[in-house]
């Protein structure tokens, strides 16, 4: 029998899954059957290591044991918005408000992962992922954010975690990826200190149930994005444009992080816990002293406001002073809060997408090619810089990259393939940037590509495609893109 490389098998699987799915969908009209066909076919792939990587490689080997993974979040992929007792979150409300999300898209169905998770896990296995970062939906587990656990909601995540272990994939769970229960929002949301305590109760309930079956727990995903998009520019739920509120929210989010670490600790045994922060390296746009000063200020808002309280037990003074001009944040910081926020963490999850260039006037400019996401400049070197800087300023905490990726204008070809060469180039250069940080002594342990599959990209709806796996939404077929095949080769060679 001729020996096929793993890449050929995956490619073959993608095409045959595609035609099987099309045939099934045509003959029976059953989208669910089509998706099952995808999972089943792809899962049958060979897994033999050491095959040649056909894309040009840089010849950079990663340390033995380096972990390769991919990430998603609950609202972006699960769908099943009203099933098994799930109550609405701020994102249900926001996406159902006309004009808030492109094309009026919502996460009601999304990638239907709630029903198709087993086939999705098979697909992860066939690529060779060794870690999968997902998030747990707060309003699935605690209805309306208060009161007893909703067992049916929790059981979904038990099945997911078990399914990952069965396939040899390590789970990494985020407790909060922006889906605040709407009932808590109605009571003031993150402006209300009480929400931080409700979050800690939820964190305790989830970790009590799943504990050390999840080796890495992440508290909050990108608190800065909640502050900036949810409360400053209004582009995300809950959609405020209120600088005064925004930084009260920032403090309560950080408090929620600290309380959750405290609440989870007794339940997680030897597992690790930490926050997931999106860090933006800030550079002066020119050589002037003013640009340097403004860059430092910007760095406070982008990075230090979230890193300093966790790792140094204090908010950066210059940032607090700047905030005092427009927000009463300082009045909301109670004695003992910073002690709670700086409870020791075991890991820092870094998410990197773009650098920021700051002008002498405090504005920003773009200096590098942009992706389809208007805010994203392609600058791999920024990843090296931010990782090295974290080590220098905050010590030797173990680091994981929990998000990095880009949207590309992917299309399903007549041949059943999706050729996303741009994603391959982007990831290759960012992997190399991570490699450079490791070479400089950074304790980087793993890398999760954003995203495992196409999904609901918040206010952009389904228009932007960030996945390694193409999702054909009308049929819910999954098709591994060329980047998924390439990534599979990288993982098996542990080399880019
Ligand atoms: C990050 C979010 C993630 C996804 C990517 C593109 O900020 O955490 O959910 O939307 O951006």
Boltz pocket constraint, residues with backbone or C-beta under 6 A from the ligand:
constraints:
  - pocket:
      binder: B
      contacts: [[A, 73], [A, 76], [A, 221], [A, 222], [A, 225], [A, 278], [A, 403], [A, 450], [A, 456], [A, 457], [A, 458], [A, 466]]
      max_distance: 6.0
